[in-house]
Amino acid sequence: MRRHLRLYLVTDQALCRGRQLADVVDAAVQGGASCVQLREKELSTRDFLAQALALKTLLAPRGIPLVINDRLDVALACGAEGVHLGQSDMPAQEARRLLPPHVFIGWSVETPEDVVRSAQLPVDYLGVSPVFATPTKTDTKTPWGLDGLRRVRDMTRLPLVAIGGIHAGNAAEVLAAGADGLAVVSALCSADDPCAAARALHEGMTSHV
């Protein structure tokens, strides 16, 4: 689980600068992205599923997990490896009941109270959101900061994926603060060269042992 979560791409077609989403994902994976979450809240169900099936075809031969944001129906229809749930999405207990046992569940935590609650939930990793302020995460609470991330690490043994304002320049310090993986949106989706950007993130991460 931790290996797959290491460099976690969260998609946003609007940030891809007119490029096809599959092309951006393909390049990012070539550069080292180890997990891909399809998060496209503006798409119809039909278009969301079409995107999911296209990414599943792209990622499956490489052993890269596909995670679907929120939509269990789409996750089931495309055979995704994981589902990610936010605070306003389906309760994790209901999701676990509906999903096959091998499909993992991620859950976003925005407050210390959320982290405490996670101990009673059937979730496989926590998304610590947001670590730093970011324009791609405007519907969340006060950023955790590195000290907040350290507190979360002390509170749980679940794998932690940090998201929000993460880039090659701060990747190592976020890992040092307790994250198992780094989730990025604009750092890859909006990059001139998503492959090179993913490699740069990996290089930034390697200074953390």
N, C-alpha and C positions, 0 to 999 in steps of 0.2 A: 504493500500500500504506500509506504513512505517513498519508495523509489519512484513510483508512478506520479506521485504528487509533487515531485521536486520542482519542475518548471511547468506551471499550469496555465495554459492559455484560455482566457475567457473571451468569447467572440463578441464583436459588435460590428455588424455590417456597415453601419453608418460611419464608422471610423476608418473604413478600409480604403477611403479615397478613390472610390469608383472601381476598385478592383473586385474580382470575384472572390467571395469568401473562401471557397475551396482552394484558390491559388494562394491566398495569404496563409491559410492553415498549412498547406503543403510546404511552403517555404519555412514557416516557423518550426515545423516538425523536423525538417531537414537540418535546421540549426540546433535542435536539441529539445524542443518542447516535448514533455513526457506525458501530458494529459491535455485534453481539449474539452471545454464546456461550451455547449451551444446555448447561448443566451440571446434570444432574438424576440423581445417582448412585443414588437410591433407586427410580427408576421401572423398571417392567418394559420389555422391549424394545418391546412393542406400544404402551404408553403414551408412551414416549420418542419413538417415531416419530410418534405422533399429535401430540404437542407440536411436534416439529420441522416437520411439514407445516403446522401452523397458523401457526407463526412464519414459515416460508418464504412463505406466502401473504400475510402481513402486510408483510413486509420487501421482498420482490422488487420491487413497484411503486415503491418509494422508493429503490431502488439501494443498500440497506443489506445488507452481507454477513452471512450466517448462518454461524456456526462451531459445529461439534459437538465437544463434549469427549469425547475418547477413542474413541468408537464409530464406526469406519469404516463399519460396515454401515448405521448410521442415516444417516450423512453421504451415502453413495451413494444410499440409498433416497429421501432427500428433496431431493437435488440441492443440498446445501450448498456454499457457496463456500470453506469452510475447515474444517480439523480442528485441534484443539489437543491436544497430547500432553504428559503428565507423565512424571516419571522412572520410574514403574512401569507405564506404558502400553506399547502396541506400539512396537517400535523404529522410529525415523523412516525408516530405509532400507526397511523392509518396507512401511510406510505409503505411502511415495512410489511403490513398485512397484505397489501396488494401486489408488492413486487416479489419476483423470484428471490430466493435466498442469496444467490450469487451477486445480485445487483447491490452495489454499495450506496450508502446515503451520506451526503455531506450536509451540514447545517450551519448557517451563518449565525455568529454570536456578536452582539453589539454592546452588551453590558455584562458586568460580572454576574448578574442574576441569571443571564442566559447560560453562562458557563456552568453555574451550579445546576441548573435544570438539565443540562446535557447529560449529566451522570445517570439520569433516570430514563434517557431516551435511547432507542435503538439506532444510533447513528455511528458512522465509522470514522469520520473526521470532522473537524470544526473549521469553518472559514472565519478568520478573525477580521472583522470588517467595520470600518476601514482602519488600517494602521496609520496612514497619513491622509490628510485631506486631498480629495481628488475630484475633478469635475465629472468623472464617470460614475461616481457613487454619491448621488445627491440626496437619496432618500434614507440615509442612515444617521445615526446619532454621532456624538462627539468622537473624533478619532482617538484610537487607543494610544498611539505613540509607542515608542519602544518600551517604556516602563510598563505600560498597560499590557503589552504583549508578554513581557516577562511574568507579570502577575497571572496571566492566563496559563502560561506554561507551568507555573507552580500549582495551578488548580486542577489540572487534568493530565491524564496520560494519553489521551486521544491524539492522533496526529493533527498538527495545526498547519493550515494554509493561510498565509498572510496575504491580504489584498488591500489595495488602496495606495496610490502614489509610489509604487515600487518600480525601481529602474536599476540599471547596472551599477550606478554610483552608490546605492544604499543596500544592494542585495545582501552583501556579506554581514552588515550589522543587523539586518532583520533576521537572518538565520542565527546569528550569535545570540539574539534576544530570545530564541526559543522556537522559531518557526521550523517546521519540517519541509515546507514547500512554499514557493512564491507564486502567486497568481497575478497575472498582468493582463491588461486589456489594451490600452492605447500604446504601451511600450512595444507591442508587437503588431497590433492591427494597423496602427498609423505609421509604422516605421517605413522609411524609404526602402529598406531591404529587410523584410522580416526574418530571413535566414541569418543575416549578419547580426541583427539585433538579438536574436535568441542566443547566438554564440557569445555575444558580448555579455549577456546576462549570466551565462554559464561561467565565463571568465571572472565576472564579478563575484560569483558565488564561490569560486574555488579558493578565494583567500580565507574562507571560513572552513576550518577543519573540525 
